[in-house]
Amino acid sequence: MRAARLLALSAGALMGCSALIGVKDIYLDADAGPGGGGGDSSTDGSLSDGPVGTDGQPLDDGGTVDTGTDTGTCGADLQTSAQNCGRCGHDCQGGTCTKGKCDPVTLASGLDNPGGIALDATNVYYTTGGGTGAVALVPKAGGQPKGLATAQTKARGVQVEGTTLYWSNGDYPFTPGTYKGGVWKCTLPACTTPTLLAPGDWAYNVQLANGKEYFSAYNDGKVLVALPDGGAGVVATTNHAFGLGVDSTHAYYTSWQPSLYRAALDGGAGVEEAVGPLNSKTVGFVTLDATRFYWAYTDDVDAGAKVFGAAKADPTNRVSYAGPESIGPVGIAVDATNIYWATSGGFTGATPNGDGKVFTCPLAGCPAGGPIQLADKLYDSGPMAVDANAVYWCEYGQDGTPSGKVRKVAKP
């Protein structure tokens, strides 16, 4: 069982699917509108099957991007223009444009095991769990990272709400001067006085809902909620709680259990309802929208990658997104129209092979050719987030070295 650098995973669990099967690159309409806002892939929300020229015809017949110049109605070379990549008005958000496709941008590097990511209007917030641990930010547009809370122990999940920053420390329950396990908060922008909200044994993810802070406590085997008196109330008891999503009525969580579970927030602590498969060696994250929940994992039996979405009202109403082209999906995010997931890639022993990827599909289901690939050659990708223009994620990097990164890529 592997939970985003939490535990070792046997190499064989993720190595049976190394060949890409039916994975599309991003091909966009050369003269479509800017798109990108609200999760749209183009003006009609679609992802086209191939690159087209100004005459609307395919640039070639082989499914590959034409390396010649293709000038759109905006007068730009749509194969190389970072502001008009693949189509007029498609901005790469600081990245370069190669053959009509936006390249990823590294916002922060040399990080020791980054394990959490959150966004506000202008910044990316992230945690690092190696060494002493820290919470930091880097501008979305790029620039110098800034430390916010230092001397944290294995900082993991992070969330920002207005001027309040929340994060979890994957340590034993809080003991002054010794352990820092639990959920913490501080006030931005200075974050000068971190405050413990609630203790937890190896607190991992944090989710603000209904004016309360919920979190998974991995070693406690519980989903907890921070109480006004500084304690923690039990939402559910499970086996090594990990990924967490919370709405107004339920907490949805991954764990070492063979199923994804949810538990009602209005009492009945410890009562779990199985709502989807999770027979996994790679435990992934969970995300929600208004009507559906989504999760990722790697199958324990056949090492097949799984990314699912299901209706909250009827969990059997399920859509499957990923297939064997995704090796070890962990991070997951959604917007109004698309789902995105990041994969850890394969491993040789404990060393990542550098074949992690970022994919997307429409929420209604992947196109016939399979998921759309947004980025590749990633080292053990993990948690992710999305805004109107870009997809953001953490890469844990090489095990035992400060080689992690926070990266982004423009939406297609």
ChimeraX attribute file (.defattr): number of C-alpha atoms within 10 A of each C-alpha:
attribute: neighborCount
match mode: 1-to-1
recipient: residues
	/A:1	18
	/A:2	19
	/A:3	24
	/A:4	27
	/A:5	18
	/A:6	14
	/A:7	11
	/A:8	14
	/A:9	18
	/A:10	15
	/A:11	15
	/A:12	12
	/A:13	24
	/A:14	27
	/A:15	18
	/A:16	14
	/A:17	20
	/A:18	14
	/A:19	12
	/A:20	12
	/A:21	14
	/A:22	14
	/A:23	18
	/A:24	20
	/A:25	20
	/A:26	24
	/A:27	22
	/A:28	25
	/A:29	25
	/A:30	32
	/A:31	23
	/A:32	18
	/A:33	15
	/A:34	17
	/A:35	22
	/A:36	21
	/A:37	15
	/A:38	14
	/A:39	23
	/A:40	22
	/A:41	25
	/A:42	22
	/A:43	14
	/A:44	10
	/A:45	15
	/A:46	15
	/A:47	19
	/A:48	14
	/A:49	17
	/A:50	21
	/A:51	27
	/A:52	23
	/A:53	21
	/A:54	15
	/A:55	10
	/A:56	11
	/A:57	13
	/A:58	18
	/A:59	20
	/A:60	14
	/A:61	11
	/A:62	9
	/A:63	14
	/A:64	13
	/A:65	22
	/A:66	18
	/A:67	13
	/A:68	12
	/A:69	13
	/A:70	23
	/A:71	20
	/A:72	23
	/A:73	15
	/A:74	13
	/A:75	10
	/A:76	20
	/A:77	24
	/A:78	32
	/A:79	26
	/A:80	21
	/A:81	24
	/A:82	24
	/A:83	22
	/A:84	27
	/A:85	27
	/A:86	36
	/A:87	34
	/A:88	25
	/A:89	22
	/A:90	30
	/A:91	25
	/A:92	25
	/A:93	21
	/A:94	20
	/A:95	18
	/A:96	19
	/A:97	22
	/A:98	17
	/A:99	22
	/A:100	27
	/A:101	29
	/A:102	30
	/A:103	22
	/A:104	22
	/A:105	19
	/A:106	17
	/A:107	21
	/A:108	20
	/A:109	17
	/A:110	13
	/A:111	21
	/A:112	26
	/A:113	29
	/A:114	34
	/A:115	30
	/A:116	28
	/A:117	27
	/A:118	23
	/A:119	22
	/A:120	15
	/A:121	9
	/A:122	12
	/A:123	16
	/A:124	26
	/A:125	25
	/A:126	31
	/A:127	33
	/A:128	28
	/A:129	25
	/A:130	20
	/A:131	15
	/A:132	13
	/A:133	23
	/A:134	24
	/A:135	28
	/A:136	19
	/A:137	22
	/A:138	20
	/A:139	18
	/A:140	20
	/A:141	12
	/A:142	16
	/A:143	11
	/A:144	10
	/A:145	17
	/A:146	12
	/A:147	16
	/A:148	21
	/A:149	20
	/A:150	17
	/A:151	12
	/A:152	26
	/A:153	24
	/A:154	27
	/A:155	37
	/A:156	30
	/A:157	30
	/A:158	27
	/A:159	22
	/A:160	21
	/A:161	12
	/A:162	9
	/A:163	12
	/A:164	13
	/A:165	21
	/A:166	25
	/A:167	33
	/A:168	35
	/A:169	33
	/A:170	29
	/A:171	26
	/A:172	20
	/A:173	22
	/A:174	18
	/A:175	10
	/A:176	7
	/A:177	6
	/A:178	11
	/A:179	17
	/A:180	27
	/A:181	27
	/A:182	30
	/A:183	35
	/A:184	23
	/A:185	21
	/A:186	20
	/A:187	17
	/A:188	14
	/A:189	10
	/A:190	11
	/A:191	18
	/A:192	12
	/A:193	10
	/A:194	17
	/A:195	13
	/A:196	20
	/A:197	22
	/A:198	27
	/A:199	26
	/A:200	31
	/A:201	22
	/A:202	29
	/A:203	34
	/A:204	31
	/A:205	30
	/A:206	28
	/A:207	22
	/A:208	17
	/A:209	15
	/A:210	11
	/A:211	7
	/A:212	11
	/A:213	21
	/A:214	27
	/A:215	33
	/A:216	35
	/A:217	33
	/A:218	25
	/A:219	19
	/A:220	19
	/A:221	20
	/A:222	26
	/A:223	31
	/A:224	27
	/A:225	24
	/A:226	22
	/A:227	14
	/A:228	10
	/A:229	8
	/A:230	11
	/A:231	14
	/A:232	21
	/A:233	15
	/A:234	16
	/A:235	26
	/A:236	26
	/A:237	18
	/A:238	23
	/A:239	16
	/A:240	20
	/A:241	29
	/A:242	29
	/A:243	30
	/A:244	26
	/A:245	26
	/A:246	26
	/A:247	18
	/A:248	12
	/A:249	12
	/A:250	17
	/A:251	23
	/A:252	27
	/A:253	27
	/A:254	31
	/A:255	28
	/A:256	22
	/A:257	18
	/A:258	15
	/A:259	17
	/A:260	24
	/A:261	23
	/A:262	24
	/A:263	23
	/A:264	20
	/A:265	17
	/A:266	10
	/A:267	11
	/A:268	12
	/A:269	17
	/A:270	15
	/A:271	14
	/A:272	18
	/A:273	13
	/A:274	15
	/A:275	18
	/A:276	20
	/A:277	18
	/A:278	25
	/A:279	19
	/A:280	29
	/A:281	23
	/A:282	31
	/A:283	29
	/A:284	31
	/A:285	29
	/A:286	26
	/A:287	23
	/A:288	21
	/A:289	16
	/A:290	10
	/A:291	10
	/A:292	17
	/A:293	22
	/A:294	26
	/A:295	31
	/A:296	32
	/A:297	32
	/A:298	29
	/A:299	20
	/A:300	17
	/A:301	10
	/A:302	13
	/A:303	21
	/A:304	23
	/A:305	25
	/A:306	24
	/A:307	22
	/A:308	19
	/A:309	25
	/A:310	20
	/A:311	17
	/A:312	19
	/A:313	9
	/A:314	11
	/A:315	14
	/A:316	12
	/A:317	11
	/A:318	16
	/A:319	16
	/A:320	15
	/A:321	26
	/A:322	24
	/A:323	18
	/A:324	20
	/A:325	20
	/A:326	33
	/A:327	32
	/A:328	37
	/A:329	34
	/A:330	30
	/A:331	28
	/A:332	28
	/A:333	25
	/A:334	24
	/A:335	18
	/A:336	14
	/A:337	15
	/A:338	19
	/A:339	25
	/A:340	27
	/A:341	31
	/A:342	34
	/A:343	31
	/A:344	30
	/A:345	26
	/A:346	26
	/A:347	23
	/A:348	12
	/A:349	12
	/A:350	15
	/A:351	15
	/A:352	21
	/A:353	18
	/A:354	18
	/A:355	20
	/A:356	25
	/A:357	24
	/A:358	27
	/A:359	26
	/A:360	27
	/A:361	21
	/A:362	23
	/A:363	18
	/A:364	13
	/A:365	18
	/A:366	18
	/A:367	16
	/A:368	10
	/A:369	12
	/A:370	20
	/A:371	26
	/A:372	22
	/A:373	19
	/A:374	25
	/A:375	20
	/A:376	17
	/A:377	13
	/A:378	23
	/A:379	27
	/A:380	30
	/A:381	34
	/A:382	29
	/A:383	29
	/A:384	28
	/A:385	23
	/A:386	22
	/A:387	19
	/A:388	15
	/A:389	21
	/A:390	20
	/A:391	25
	/A:392	28
	/A:393	30
	/A:394	31
	/A:395	28
	/A:396	30
	/A:397	26
	/A:398	18
	/A:399	16
	/A:400	13
	/A:401	13
	/A:402	18
	/A:403	17
	/A:404	24
	/A:405	24
	/A:406	27
	/A:407	21
	/A:408	28
	/A:409	24
	/A:410	24
	/A:411	27
	/A:412	28
